[in-house]
Structures are given as structure tokens and as C-alpha cells.
Amino acid sequence: MHTTEHKQLSTLIEEGLSALNLPDTPGLLYDPVRYTLDLPGKRVRPFLTLTGCGIAGGEPQEALSAAIALELLHNFTLLHDDIMDAAETRRGEDSVYKKWDANTAILAGDAMYAKAFKQLQYYGRNRNYSKEQYAQIIDIFLDSAESVCEGQAYDLDFEDRIKVSLDEYLHMIEGKTAALISGSLAIGGAVAGAKEKILQQLYDIGQTMGIAFQIQDDLLDVIADPEKFGKQRGGDIMEGKKTYLSLLALQRCNDKQAKILQDILRKKNNSENDVTQVVELYKNLDIINSTRLTIKEYYQQSLNLVGVFESSIYKDQLISFLNRLISREF
């Protein structure tokens, strides 16, 4: 693992975020934006943007504007997600929705979306990038944003549906979670001027990684240390959310178990006792081990896809990054 190189990319990202023009006034708009960007995030998407550029033969520094745009887009979606979910915490701290209110969170998210586009203007104004290349960068950004919205719409639809298949759920997370991860790698490749075949390979890496990442989040909601994870244990169960685990359990359980689980999932404010009951059911049906295996399979697919690229420090970094994600606890 090239730790120094990883630190350099992380430092580059933090410098890029610090350089954003966030005026003191109006405070109601920019204070929540500052607050959000200062929360301890993993910066997965900007890191992948820079690495995607490097692995495709480009200069990662050139992809910094795109990396910051993707991080702003990601945080914009989180602010709006928290309103839809009435989520009071984000990354272990009060969400903007809780700390201020829904209107402020909507407005701060909108400002982030505008700031993201301002970052991408770098490629439109720079003569080193053709009109076609600029359009491609914008297309990847917008396709990612659109897919996230579609994924979120499916997620909202699933809340009120009694039956949701695992295939439908996987299709939903391809949009809601994987689209921004695959878009991050691909936009880095587009900055590097990569051919369509390389861009597709980057998309595919991001897609399998993103699916693994979301299923892992579903699992961590049940098994993670709440202090590390920054969320209440069993939060998804408490809210009656459909997850990979609950849908797999419904496939495996008998009629009596199915009724218990469906009754809990129909409610939106379950108790600690309900959470314990569901977790016990997961253990009895071997859901936790099966989910771990599925996560590993998806991450392994990503690693196999990275393997086709030529040797470089960025390839090594991406492999190390994937290996760290495989064993993450939060």
C-alpha cells in the first residue's frame, strides 16, 4: 500500500474542500454547508475520482474539481435523504435537518448542488479539454445524479409495499448507492481522456463496489458498534426499512416467522424489543453469515475488474482501498 500517496490524495481533497467559496453571510445558507462538510466523512467518492483518473493514465490533480463536485453531490443527497427519513443523526452528530430544520436542509443541499456545477466549470473553461470531453464529464455527473434520484424513488416506493424482491432491492441500490461510486471512478477516467472501454471498466468496478458497500451498511446497522458506526443499532429495523437482510430473511422464513417480521416492518417506530426479535430471527436463519458472503463476493468482483488494469500506484491504491472496505466496521 502506498500510504504516502493515499495521504497525498486525501490532503488534496481536504484542500479542495477548504478552498470552496463559502461566505459568512447569509449564515442560514452557508453555516449548514460548512457544518456538513466538516463532519467526519470517509470521502470515498472524491478519492475514487482521483484514483480513477490516475488508473486511466491521467494526472489526479486534474480531477480535483470533479472530485469536489462528486463530494458536494453526495452530501447534497444526504441532506435531502435525512429530511425524507426524518433522520436525526448523521455520522454520529445531529443531522442538518435536526440541528436546523427541513427548510434549511433543503436550501443548504440546493446550494451544494449549485457549487458542484461551479466546480465542473473548470473543464468547460480550460482549453486542455475539448467540448466533447467537457460534455462527457457533465453527462457522467448528471447520469449519476439522475440514478440516485431514481434509486431514492424506488426506496420510497418500497416503504409502502409489502412484497419487494431481492432483485428489485439490488436494482434500487444500483441507483441509490452504486451510481455515485461508479460515476466517481468514471468521471476520473473521463478527465484523463480514457476511451469508452476503460470508462465501462471503471463503471463496472464502481457498480459492484457500490452494491457491496450498501449491503455492508445494511449489515453494519445490525452488528456494528453504534459508537463507531455513528448510528443507532438496528435503526433500519426500528424504521421498518427494507434491507438486504430483511428481504433475504423473508425468502427463508416459515409462515409464522414471516408474519412476525412483516408486522415489524410495517411499523415505522419499532422498539428495542422488536430489534432484538428480528436480530434473533436473522441468527436463526443464518442471514448474517450469508450476507457477509454476498458482500465478499461483490468486493471480489470489483478486485477482479481492477486486476485488468496495468500496474500503477493508483491500481495498488484501489486494491488497498477495496481491501479496507471489505473489513470496515463503520
Buried (B, 14 or more C-beta within 10 A) or exposed (E): EBEEBBEBBBEBBEEBBEEBEBEEEEEEBBBBBBBBBEBEBEBBBBBBBBBBBBBBBBEBBBBBBBBBBBBBBBBBBBBBBBBEBEBEBBBBBBBBBBBBEBEBBBBBBBBBBEBBBBBBEBBBEEEEBEEEBBBBBBEBBBBBBEBBBBBBEBBEEBBEEEEBEBEBBBBBBBBBBBBBBBBBBBBBBBBBBBEEEBBEBBBBBBBBBBBBBBBBBBBBBBBBEBEEBBBBBBBBBBBBBBBBBBBBBBEBBEEEBBEBBBEBBEEEEBEEEBBEBBBEBBEEBEBBEBBBEBBEEBBBBBBEBBEEBEEBBBBBBBBBBBEEBBEBEB
